[in-house]
Amino acid sequence: MTSYIVQWIVKISNSTSLRATISSNTVTRISATLKIRVGVLVRKGGRSKEVIDITTETNVEVFSTNYPRPYPSEEDKEWRMSQEYGKWQIILVDFQLQNSIGCSKDYLEINEENSQPKRLCGRKSKQSIISVGSKVRLHFHSDDQDEARGFRLTVKRLMDDDDMKKKSKDEAANVSVINRMEESWMFRVLLGALGCAVLVFTVLITLLCLEMRKKRLEHRPDRFNISSFTDGGLHWPPRTRSDSKSYGRQNSNSSTAPLTQNGRFAF
């Protein structure tokens, strides 16, 4: 099984640095995104490859391995710089690579989207390269012979007026979306509170109706227990069962009264 060695190199200042090495059998790619110089070195056998992702709003220094001592042979490194707005300025502070025709041996290649790669080799002094877009990839390659001092680059992020306007416009659009989300949230809260209020009001009205109905039933007279009758404003006393019997006996006595000889009642 092939073993990899992962080396982190963090440069805090020109005189202070921090190194950490981790061994692993499964590392295939490591990237870093920091505002200081970070190198991630992955070695496999005799050849090495480094991939560094850079996203920063400050200046970043990029070094070849072992700088200012000669860089190792058979090495490949990549620095991937990306941002949403603006461009990149690459300043060649110190640049010494093996010189060759067409930079076919040791070289630093600058790649951009929709643009032809540009290779640099030999000696360069204080040159500055400005990217066309917001994404740039630097690729360093060394062959198996004649290593040189290497290079030191300063990478800066540039923002012009058009980039600032675009950034401000996008940020305003994001704020508008957030405000709409907050307004929608407040509307849902108010709608929920209104629904709860309607529900409570409905329950109170229902309880009030039930209480009123209960009171009406408590004060309603019994239809079989009427104390008097009313007829033309006169109040008649109630007729009891004994009164009915007395009235019946009186009628019976009247019907059986003795008649005179001429067929009339005798009073």
C-alpha positions in Angstrom: 0.0 0.0 0.0 1.3 3.4 -1.0 1.9 5.9 1.9 1.4 9.6 1.6 3.0 12.4 3.7 1.0 15.5 4.2 2.9 18.7 5.2 1.2 21.9 6.2 3.3 25.1 6.0 1.8 28.2 7.6 3.7 31.4 7.2 2.5 34.0 9.8 5.2 36.6 9.1 8.6 36.8 7.3 10.4 35.4 10.3 7.7 33.1 11.9 6.3 29.9 10.4 4.6 26.8 11.6 5.0 23.3 10.2 3.0 20.1 10.8 3.4 16.7 9.1 0.8 14.0 9.1 1.1 10.5 7.5 -1.9 8.9 5.8 -2.7 6.1 3.4 -5.8 7.5 1.9 -5.0 11.2 1.2 -5.5 12.1 -2.5 -6.1 15.8 -2.3 -6.0 18.5 0.3 -6.9 22.1 -0.1 -6.8 25.1 2.2 -8.5 28.5 2.2 -6.9 31.0 4.5 -5.8 34.6 4.6 -2.2 33.7 5.2 0.2 31.6 3.2 -0.7 27.9 3.5 1.1 25.1 1.7 -0.2 21.6 1.6 2.4 19.1 0.3 1.3 15.6 -0.7 4.2 13.2 -1.7 3.8 9.9 -3.4 7.0 8.0 -4.0 9.6 10.3 -5.6 7.2 12.9 -7.0 5.2 15.5 -5.2 2.1 17.5 -5.9 0.6 20.4 -4.0 -2.9 22.0 -4.4 -3.7 25.2 -2.6 -7.0 27.1 -2.8 -6.8 30.7 -1.9 -9.7 33.0 -1.2 -8.7 36.2 0.6 -9.3 39.9 0.8 -5.7 40.6 1.8 -2.3 40.2 0.1 -0.9 36.6 -0.1 2.7 35.6 -0.6 3.3 32.4 -2.7 6.7 30.6 -2.5 8.3 27.7 -4.3 9.2 24.8 -2.0 12.4 25.4 0.0 12.6 29.0 -1.1 15.2 30.7 -1.2 17.0 27.4 -1.5 16.6 25.5 -4.8 13.3 23.8 -5.3 13.1 20.0 -5.5 13.0 18.1 -8.8 9.9 16.4 -10.2 7.5 18.6 -8.4 4.0 19.9 -9.4 2.1 22.5 -7.4 -1.1 24.4 -8.0 -2.5 27.6 -6.5 -6.1 28.2 -7.2 -7.3 31.7 -6.6 -11.0 32.5 -6.8 -13.3 35.3 -5.7 -16.8 36.5 -6.7 -15.8 40.0 -7.7 -12.6 41.7 -8.9 -9.3 40.6 -10.4 -6.0 39.3 -9.2 -2.6 41.0 -9.4 0.4 38.7 -9.4 3.8 40.4 -8.7 7.0 38.5 -9.4 9.1 39.7 -6.4 11.8 37.2 -7.1 11.7 34.7 -9.9 14.5 32.3 -11.0 13.7 29.0 -12.8 15.6 26.8 -15.1 15.5 28.4 -18.6 14.4 26.4 -21.6 13.0 26.9 -25.1 9.3 27.5 -24.8 9.6 26.9 -21.1 9.3 23.2 -21.6 11.3 22.1 -18.5 10.7 24.1 -15.4 8.0 26.7 -15.6 5.2 28.6 -13.8 2.0 28.5 -15.8 -0.8 31.0 -15.4 -4.2 29.8 -16.4 -7.5 31.7 -16.7 -10.9 30.9 -17.9 -11.4 31.6 -21.7 -7.7 32.5 -22.0 -4.6 30.9 -23.3 -2.1 29.7 -20.6 1.0 31.7 -20.1 4.3 30.1 -19.1 7.1 31.8 -17.3 10.7 30.5 -16.9 14.3 31.8 -16.6 14.8 35.0 -14.6 12.1 37.7 -14.2 12.4 40.8 -12.1 9.6 42.8 -10.6 7.0 42.0 -13.2 3.3 42.4 -12.5 0.5 40.4 -14.2 -3.2 41.3 -13.8 -5.8 38.7 -14.5 -8.7 39.2 -16.8 -11.3 37.5 -14.5 -11.8 36.6 -10.9 -10.4 33.1 -11.1 -6.7 32.2 -11.7 -4.8 29.0 -11.5 -1.0 28.9 -11.0 0.8 25.7 -11.9 4.5 25.1 -11.1 6.3 22.2 -12.7 9.9 21.0 -12.4 11.7 18.3 -14.3 14.3 15.9 -12.9 17.4 18.1 -13.4 19.0 21.6 -13.0 16.9 23.1 -10.2 17.1 26.8 -9.5 16.4 29.2 -6.7 12.7 29.3 -7.2 10.3 32.2 -6.8 8.4 34.5 -4.5 5.2 36.0 -5.6 2.8 38.5 -4.1 -0.9 38.0 -4.9 -3.3 40.9 -4.5 -7.0 41.2 -4.9 -8.1 44.2 -7.0 -11.6 45.8 -7.1 -12.5 48.5 -9.5 -15.7 50.6 -9.6 -17.6 48.2 -11.7 -16.8 45.3 -9.3 -17.8 47.4 -6.3 -21.1 48.4 -8.0 -21.8 44.7 -8.8 -21.0 43.6 -5.3 -23.2 46.4 -3.8 -26.0 45.4 -6.1 -25.8 41.7 -5.2 -25.6 42.5 -1.5 -28.7 44.7 -1.7 -30.5 41.9 -3.5 -29.5 39.5 -0.7 -30.7 42.0 1.9 -34.0 42.4 0.0 -34.5 38.6 0.0 -33.8 38.5 3.8 -36.3 41.3 4.4 -38.9 39.5 2.4 -38.3 36.3 4.4 -38.6 38.3 7.7 -41.8 40.0 6.5 -43.2 36.6 5.5 -42.3 35.2 8.9 -44.0 38.1 10.7 -47.1 37.7 8.5 -47.3 34.0 9.5 -46.9 35.0 13.1 -49.7 37.6 12.9 -51.9 35.2 10.9 -51.4 32.6 13.6 -52.2 35.1 16.4 -55.4 36.2 14.5 -56.5 32.6 14.2 -56.0 31.9 17.9 -58.0 35.1 18.7 -60.9 34.0 16.5 -60.9 30.5 18.1 -60.9 32.0 21.6 -63.8 34.4 20.6 -65.8 31.5 19.2 -65.4 29.4 22.3 -66.5 32.4 24.5 -69.6 33.0 22.4 -70.5 29.3 22.6 -70.1 29.2 26.4 -72.2 32.4 26.7 -75.0 30.9 24.6 -75.0 27.7 26.7 -75.2 29.7 29.9 -78.1 31.8 28.7 -80.0 28.7 27.6 -79.4 27.1 31.0 -80.9 30.1 32.8 -84.0 30.1 30.5 -84.6 26.5 31.3 -84.3 27.1 35.1 -86.9 29.9 35.0 -89.4 28.2 32.6 -92.8 27.3 34.4 -94.1 23.7 34.6 -96.9 23.3 32.1 -98.8 20.9 34.4 -98.6 23.1 37.5 -100.5 26.3 36.4 -101.9 28.3 39.4 -104.6 30.2 37.6 -106.3 30.9 34.3 -106.9 34.3 32.8 -109.9 35.2 30.8 -110.8 38.8 29.9 -108.8 40.1 32.8 -110.6 38.0 35.4 -108.8 35.5 37.5 -110.7 32.4 38.2 -109.7 30.1 41.0 -108.6 26.7 40.1 -111.1 23.9 40.0 -110.2 21.0 42.2 -111.5 17.4 42.0 -113.7 17.9 45.1 -115.4 20.9 43.5 -116.2 18.8 40.5 -117.8 16.2 42.6 -119.9 18.8 44.5 -121.0 20.3 41.2 -122.0 16.9 39.9 -124.1 16.1 43.0 -125.9 19.4 42.7 -126.8 18.7 39.2 -128.0 15.2 40.1 -130.2 16.6 42.9 -131.7 19.2 40.6 -132.6 16.6 38.0 -134.4 14.4 40.6 -136.5 17.2 42.2 -140.2 16.2 42.8 -142.7 17.3 40.2 -146.1 18.6 40.9 -149.2 17.1 39.6 -149.3 19.5 36.7 -145.8 18.6 35.6 -143.9 21.5 37.2 -141.2 21.5 39.6 -142.0 22.2 43.1 -139.7 24.9 44.6 
